[in-house]
Amino acid sequence: MLDELYQKLTNSEKEEFKRLLNLLLCRTFIIRDIYDLKEDMMKINPDYRFIERNFPLFLEYLSCAGWTLEKDSNYGVISLNNSYGYNRVRLNRNTTLILYILRLIFEEEREKVLLRHEVTTTTGDLVYKMLNMGLINKKPSDKELIDSLRQLSGHNITGKVDGSWEDVNTRLIIYPSILFVVTNEKISRIYEMAELSGYIY
């Protein structure tokens, strides 16, 4: 079955299949609706469409290596998980806090979003919320902000509309993939830990 599906692809499609397998392993999430910096607008991601069209092939191939591929058509998110718990990304404390706050902002703002699933905020609002909740005592350094936001962007969890990552006025997009990283259950657990201990690990 796997070989049959693969042989149906043209040579150029086979190359695209290989490229996107590597992209999935590198990024974990492929998003349907992405922000195009050059055109300054949201666009349909051709990578998502290719995987969607050939989903059975990707699914079978990856399952042979112990990976689970899932597609949420409502939010437009394709996600990859390792069945054995290997290849997990470790986040430092600062990046974990940023991820948590981005998830809270997403939850608060998505009620206002009717047709789109992505949510926007700014670097300044993100830092202000971290300070206001008492999760940090001072603004993270520019390097910490850049490193954390770039890491999350590399996994298609957030992206920027303009400016530099560390600039307070830089507009950030929070993609719906964040729902698959920080679930409602995890939010509740982290919030309880924050209340009990005064900080989050």
Number of C-alpha atoms within 10 A of each C-alpha: 9 13 10 9 13 16 11 10 14 10 10 8 14 14 11 16 20 11 12 18 14 12 15 20 17 13 17 21 26 25 24 22 21 20 18 15 12 7 8 10 11 14 12 14 16 13 17 22 15 14 21 16 10 16 17 15 19 22 17 17 17 18 14 10 10 14 19 17 22 14 18 13 10 8 17 20 23 22 20 20 19 17 12 9 9 10 10 9 9 8 13 10 12 18 19 16 20 20 23 21 20 27 24 16 18 22 15 11 15 16 10 10 10 7 7 12 18 21 21 18 19 19 20 17 18 19 20 16 18 21 15 11 13 14 18 18 10 11 13 15 10 13 11 14 20 15 16 22 22 18 17 20 18 15 21 22 27 24 23 22 19 13 12 14 23 20 15 15 15 18 20 24 22 24 27 25 25 23 15 14 15 17 12 14 9 12 15 12 11 18 15 14 14 16 11 10 9 13 16 18 11
